[in-house]
Amino acid sequence: MDLRSCLGQAAFKCPEKNGYYPDPVQCDLYYHCQSGELEEKLCPDGLLFDDGNPKNERCDTPVNVDCGDRTELQEPKPSAGCPRANGFFRHPDANKCDKFVNCIDGVMNEMPCPPGLIYDDDQSSCVWLTETTRKDCPLVSKRDVLEDGFSCPEGDVMGPNGRTLPHPTFAHPEDCTKFYICRNGVTPQHGSCSGGQVYNEESFKCDEPENVPGCENWFDEDKKKP
C-alpha cells in the first residue's frame, strides 16, 4: 500500500450504514464498510467507481460515471494499442478513425463504427463527421458530408449475390423509410421508400415492414417507437 492509499484510508471514516463508498479524491478508489470496518478497494485500470448506490459494488467505463471532484486516478497500465487496461479508445492508427478499440484486461479488440461515423474520444462513441472535435482524422477533410452528418464509408460493399455494389445504400439511423445512396461509392445522397415500405439493409432494397427487424410497427402509431 503506497503513501497516498495510507493517507486516504486514514482520512476516510465509514458511515453508520454498511456499503461501498467513494474516495473523496480518486475516482477509481473506493471503500467497503462493514460493521465499521474499512476495506480499501480499487477498480481495474481504466474503470471508475460508480457511487450511485452504496449497496452496489460497481466499476464502469468513464462515459457512464460522473466523478465530480474526484479527479485523481491510479497510474495507467498501458499495453499494445491500449492506453489503459480497460475501456474504449481511439484506434492507434489515425487513418482508421472509423474504428476504435475495446481494451479488456490489456488486450486490444478492434471494433468498427457504423457506416459514415467515426470514433470521438470526448464522447466515447461513434459520431457523425460534423459532430467530432478530432483534427487528426483524414475522413473529416476528404469525404463529402450531407447536412445530417452522413458520409459514405470507405471500402467496397458486397451485395447479397457476393458482388460489389456500384452504388451501395445504407439505412437511416432514425427513420425506417429513409436510406442513403452512395453514388459510385463516394457521393452521398438521400433516398426514401414509398408505398408503405421500409428500407431493408439485408437486401439493400425497400421491403414490407414485417420483413425488417425493428421496423415491423413503423406505420402503427400506437406501437411505433421514436
Contacts in CASP RR format, 6 or more apart in sequence:
PFRMAT RR
TARGET T0000
AUTHOR 0000-0000-0000
METHOD contacts of the structure
MODEL  1
MDLRSCLGQAAFKCPEKNGYYPDPVQCDLYYHCQSGELEEKLCPDGLLFD
DGNPKNERCDTPVNVDCGDRTELQEPKPSAGCPRANGFFRHPDANKCDKF
VNCIDGVMNEMPCPPGLIYDDDQSSCVWLTETTRKDCPLVSKRDVLEDGF
SCPEGDVMGPNGRTLPHPTFAHPEDCTKFYICRNGVTPQHGSCSGGQVYN
EESFKCDEPENVPGCENWFDEDKKKP
1 9 0 8 1.000
1 40 0 8 1.000
4 26 0 8 1.000
5 29 0 8 1.000
5 40 0 8 1.000
8 23 0 8 1.000
8 25 0 8 1.000
9 31 0 8 1.000
9 38 0 8 1.000
9 40 0 8 1.000
11 24 0 8 1.000
12 21 0 8 1.000
12 23 0 8 1.000
12 24 0 8 1.000
12 31 0 8 1.000
12 38 0 8 1.000
14 21 0 8 1.000
14 31 0 8 1.000
14 33 0 8 1.000
14 36 0 8 1.000
14 37 0 8 1.000
14 38 0 8 1.000
15 21 0 8 1.000
15 33 0 8 1.000
15 54 0 8 1.000
17 33 0 8 1.000
17 54 0 8 1.000
18 33 0 8 1.000
18 34 0 8 1.000
18 35 0 8 1.000
18 36 0 8 1.000
19 32 0 8 1.000
19 33 0 8 1.000
19 34 0 8 1.000
19 54 0 8 1.000
19 55 0 8 1.000
20 30 0 8 1.000
20 31 0 8 1.000
20 32 0 8 1.000
20 33 0 8 1.000
20 41 0 8 1.000
20 49 0 8 1.000
20 51 0 8 1.000
20 54 0 8 1.000
20 55 0 8 1.000
20 56 0 8 1.000
20 57 0 8 1.000
21 30 0 8 1.000
21 31 0 8 1.000
21 33 0 8 1.000
21 51 0 8 1.000
21 54 0 8 1.000
22 29 0 8 1.000
22 30 0 8 1.000
22 31 0 8 1.000
22 49 0 8 1.000
22 51 0 8 1.000
22 70 0 8 1.000
23 29 0 8 1.000
23 30 0 8 1.000
23 31 0 8 1.000
23 49 0 8 1.000
23 70 0 8 1.000
24 69 0 8 1.000
24 70 0 8 1.000
25 69 0 8 1.000
25 70 0 8 1.000
25 71 0 8 1.000
25 72 0 8 1.000
26 70 0 8 1.000
26 72 0 8 1.000
26 73 0 8 1.000
26 74 0 8 1.000
27 48 0 8 1.000
27 49 0 8 1.000
27 65 0 8 1.000
27 67 0 8 1.000
27 68 0 8 1.000
27 70 0 8 1.000
27 71 0 8 1.000
27 72 0 8 1.000
27 73 0 8 1.000
28 42 0 8 1.000
28 43 0 8 1.000
28 45 0 8 1.000
28 46 0 8 1.000
28 47 0 8 1.000
28 48 0 8 1.000
28 49 0 8 1.000
28 59 0 8 1.000
28 73 0 8 1.000
28 74 0 8 1.000
29 40 0 8 1.000
29 41 0 8 1.000
29 42 0 8 1.000
29 43 0 8 1.000
29 49 0 8 1.000
29 74 0 8 1.000
30 41 0 8 1.000
30 42 0 8 1.000
30 43 0 8 1.000
30 49 0 8 1.000
30 51 0 8 1.000
30 57 0 8 1.000
31 38 0 8 1.000
31 39 0 8 1.000
31 40 0 8 1.000
31 41 0 8 1.000
32 38 0 8 1.000
32 39 0 8 1.000
32 41 0 8 1.000
32 57 0 8 1.000
33 39 0 8 1.000
41 57 0 8 1.000
42 74 0 8 1.000
43 49 0 8 1.000
43 59 0 8 1.000
44 59 0 8 1.000
44 85 0 8 1.000
44 86 0 8 1.000
44 105 0 8 1.000
45 74 0 8 1.000
45 76 0 8 1.000
45 77 0 8 1.000
45 84 0 8 1.000
45 85 0 8 1.000
45 86 0 8 1.000
46 61 0 8 1.000
46 62 0 8 1.000
46 73 0 8 1.000
46 76 0 8 1.000
46 84 0 8 1.000
46 85 0 8 1.000
46 86 0 8 1.000
46 87 0 8 1.000
47 59 0 8 1.000
47 60 0 8 1.000
47 61 0 8 1.000
47 62 0 8 1.000
47 86 0 8 1.000
47 87 0 8 1.000
48 59 0 8 1.000
48 60 0 8 1.000
48 61 0 8 1.000
48 62 0 8 1.000
48 65 0 8 1.000
48 67 0 8 1.000
48 73 0 8 1.000
49 58 0 8 1.000
49 59 0 8 1.000
49 65 0 8 1.000
50 56 0 8 1.000
50 58 0 8 1.000
50 59 0 8 1.000
50 60 0 8 1.000
50 64 0 8 1.000
50 65 0 8 1.000
61 86 0 8 1.000
61 87 0 8 1.000
61 88 0 8 1.000
61 124 0 8 1.000
62 87 0 8 1.000
62 124 0 8 1.000
63 88 0 8 1.000
63 123 0 8 1.000
63 124 0 8 1.000
63 125 0 8 1.000
76 83 0 8 1.000
76 84 0 8 1.000
76 85 0 8 1.000
77 84 0 8 1.000
77 85 0 8 1.000
77 106 0 8 1.000
78 84 0 8 1.000
78 85 0 8 1.000
79 85 0 8 1.000
79 103 0 8 1.000
79 106 0 8 1.000
79 107 0 8 1.000
79 108 0 8 1.000
80 108 0 8 1.000
81 89 0 8 1.000
81 92 0 8 1.000
81 101 0 8 1.000
81 103 0 8 1.000
81 108 0 8 1.000
82 89 0 8 1.000
82 101 0 8 1.000
82 103 0 8 1.000
82 106 0 8 1.000
82 107 0 8 1.000
82 108 0 8 1.000
83 89 0 8 1.000
83 103 0 8 1.000
84 103 0 8 1.000
85 103 0 8 1.000
85 105 0 8 1.000
85 106 0 8 1.000
86 103 0 8 1.000
86 104 0 8 1.000
86 105 0 8 1.000
86 106 0 8 1.000
87 102 0 8 1.000
87 103 0 8 1.000
87 104 0 8 1.000
88 100 0 8 1.000
88 101 0 8 1.000
88 102 0 8 1.000
88 103 0 8 1.000
88 119 0 8 1.000
88 124 0 8 1.000
89 100 0 8 1.000
89 101 0 8 1.000
89 103 0 8 1.000
89 121 0 8 1.000
90 97 0 8 1.000
90 100 0 8 1.000
90 101 0 8 1.000
90 119 0 8 1.000
90 121 0 8 1.000
90 134 0 8 1.000
91 97 0 8 1.000
91 99 0 8 1.000
91 100 0 8 1.000
91 101 0 8 1.000
91 110 0 8 1.000
91 119 0 8 1.000
92 101 0 8 1.000
94 136 0 8 1.000
94 137 0 8 1.000
94 138 0 8 1.000
95 138 0 8 1.000
97 118 0 8 1.000
97 119 0 8 1.000
97 134 0 8 1.000
97 136 0 8 1.000
97 137 0 8 1.000
97 138 0 8 1.000
97 139 0 8 1.000
97 140 0 8 1.000
98 112 0 8 1.000
98 113 0 8 1.000
98 116 0 8 1.000
98 117 0 8 1.000
98 118 0 8 1.000
98 119 0 8 1.000
98 126 0 8 1.000
98 139 0 8 1.000
98 153 0 8 1.000
98 154 0 8 1.000
99 110 0 8 1.000
99 111 0 8 1.000
99 112 0 8 1.000
99 113 0 8 1.000
99 119 0 8 1.000
100 110 0 8 1.000
100 111 0 8 1.000
100 113 0 8 1.000
100 119 0 8 1.000
100 126 0 8 1.000
101 108 0 8 1.000
101 109 0 8 1.000
101 110 0 8 1.000
101 111 0 8 1.000
102 108 0 8 1.000
102 109 0 8 1.000
102 111 0 8 1.000
103 109 0 8 1.000
113 119 0 8 1.000
113 126 0 8 1.000
114 126 0 8 1.000
114 173 0 8 1.000
115 152 0 8 1.000
115 153 0 8 1.000
115 170 0 8 1.000
116 128 0 8 1.000
116 129 0 8 1.000
116 150 0 8 1.000
116 151 0 8 1.000
116 152 0 8 1.000
116 153 0 8 1.000
116 170 0 8 1.000
117 126 0 8 1.000
117 127 0 8 1.000
117 128 0 8 1.000
117 129 0 8 1.000
118 126 0 8 1.000
118 127 0 8 1.000
118 129 0 8 1.000
118 132 0 8 1.000
118 134 0 8 1.000
118 137 0 8 1.000
118 139 0 8 1.000
118 140 0 8 1.000
119 125 0 8 1.000
119 126 0 8 1.000
119 127 0 8 1.000
120 126 0 8 1.000
120 127 0 8 1.000
120 131 0 8 1.000
120 132 0 8 1.000
120 133 0 8 1.000
120 134 0 8 1.000
121 134 0 8 1.000
122 133 0 8 1.000
123 131 0 8 1.000
128 145 0 8 1.000
128 148 0 8 1.000
128 149 0 8 1.000
128 150 0 8 1.000
128 151 0 8 1.000
129 137 0 8 1.000
129 139 0 8 1.000
129 140 0 8 1.000
129 143 0 8 1.000
129 145 0 8 1.000
129 149 0 8 1.000
129 151 0 8 1.000
130 145 0 8 1.000
130 149 0 8 1.000
131 149 0 8 1.000
132 140 0 8 1.000
134 140 0 8 1.000
139 151 0 8 1.000
139 154 0 8 1.000
143 151 0 8 1.000
143 152 0 8 1.000
143 186 0 8 1.000
144 151 0 8 1.000
144 152 0 8 1.000
144 186 0 8 1.000
144 187 0 8 1.000
144 188 0 8 1.000
145 151 0 8 1.000
145 188 0 8 1.000
146 180 0 8 1.000
146 188 0 8 1.000
146 189 0 8 1.000
146 190 0 8 1.000
150 170 0 8 1.000
150 180 0 8 1.000
150 188 0 8 1.000
151 188 0 8 1.000
152 168 0 8 1.000
152 180 0 8 1.000
152 182 0 8 1.000
152 185 0 8 1.000
152 186 0 8 1.000
152 187 0 8 1.000
152 188 0 8 1.000
153 170 0 8 1.000
156 164 0 8 1.000
156 165 0 8 1.000
157 164 0 8 1.000
157 165 0 8 1.000
157 168 0 8 1.000
157 182 0 8 1.000
157 185 0 8 1.000
158 164 0 8 1.000
158 165 0 8 1.000
159 165 0 8 1.000
159 168 0 8 1.000
159 204 0 8 1.000
160 202 0 8 1.000
160 203 0 8 1.000
160 204 0 8 1.000
165 204 0 8 1.000
166 184 0 8 1.000
166 185 0 8 1.000
167 181 0 8 1.000
167 182 0 8 1.000
167 183 0 8 1.000
167 184 0 8 1.000
167 185 0 8 1.000
168 181 0 8 1.000
168 182 0 8 1.000
168 185 0 8 1.000
168 204 0 8 1.000
169 179 0 8 1.000
169 180 0 8 1.000
169 181 0 8 1.000
169 182 0 8 1.000
169 191 0 8 1.000
169 199 0 8 1.000
169 201 0 8 1.000
169 204 0 8 1.000
170 179 0 8 1.000
170 180 0 8 1.000
170 182 0 8 1.000
170 201 0 8 1.000
171 179 0 8 1.000
171 180 0 8 1.000
171 199 0 8 1.000
171 201 0 8 1.000
172 178 0 8 1.000
172 179 0 8 1.000
172 180 0 8 1.000
172 199 0 8 1.000
176 198 0 8 1.000
176 199 0 8 1.000
176 209 0 8 1.000
176 212 0 8 1.000
176 214 0 8 1.000
176 215 0 8 1.000
176 218 0 8 1.000
177 192 0 8 1.000
177 193 0 8 1.000
177 194 0 8 1.000
177 196 0 8 1.000
177 197 0 8 1.000
177 198 0 8 1.000
177 199 0 8 1.000
177 218 0 8 1.000
178 190 0 8 1.000
178 191 0 8 1.000
178 192 0 8 1.000
178 193 0 8 1.000
178 199 0 8 1.000
179 191 0 8 1.000
179 192 0 8 1.000
179 193 0 8 1.000
179 199 0 8 1.000
179 201 0 8 1.000
180 188 0 8 1.000
180 189 0 8 1.000
180 190 0 8 1.000
180 191 0 8 1.000
181 188 0 8 1.000
181 189 0 8 1.000
181 190 0 8 1.000
181 191 0 8 1.000
182 188 0 8 1.000
182 189 0 8 1.000
183 189 0 8 1.000
193 199 0 8 1.000
193 206 0 8 1.000
194 206 0 8 1.000
196 209 0 8 1.000
196 219 0 8 1.000
197 206 0 8 1.000
197 207 0 8 1.000
197 208 0 8 1.000
197 209 0 8 1.000
198 206 0 8 1.000
198 207 0 8 1.000
198 208 0 8 1.000
198 209 0 8 1.000
198 212 0 8 1.000
198 215 0 8 1.000
198 218 0 8 1.000
199 205 0 8 1.000
199 206 0 8 1.000
199 207 0 8 1.000
199 212 0 8 1.000
199 215 0 8 1.000
200 206 0 8 1.000
200 207 0 8 1.000
200 211 0 8 1.000
200 212 0 8 1.000
209 215 0 8 1.000
209 216 0 8 1.000
209 217 0 8 1.000
209 218 0 8 1.000
209 219 0 8 1.000
210 216 0 8 1.000
217 223 0 8 1.000
217 224 0 8 1.000
217 225 0 8 1.000
218 224 0 8 1.000
END
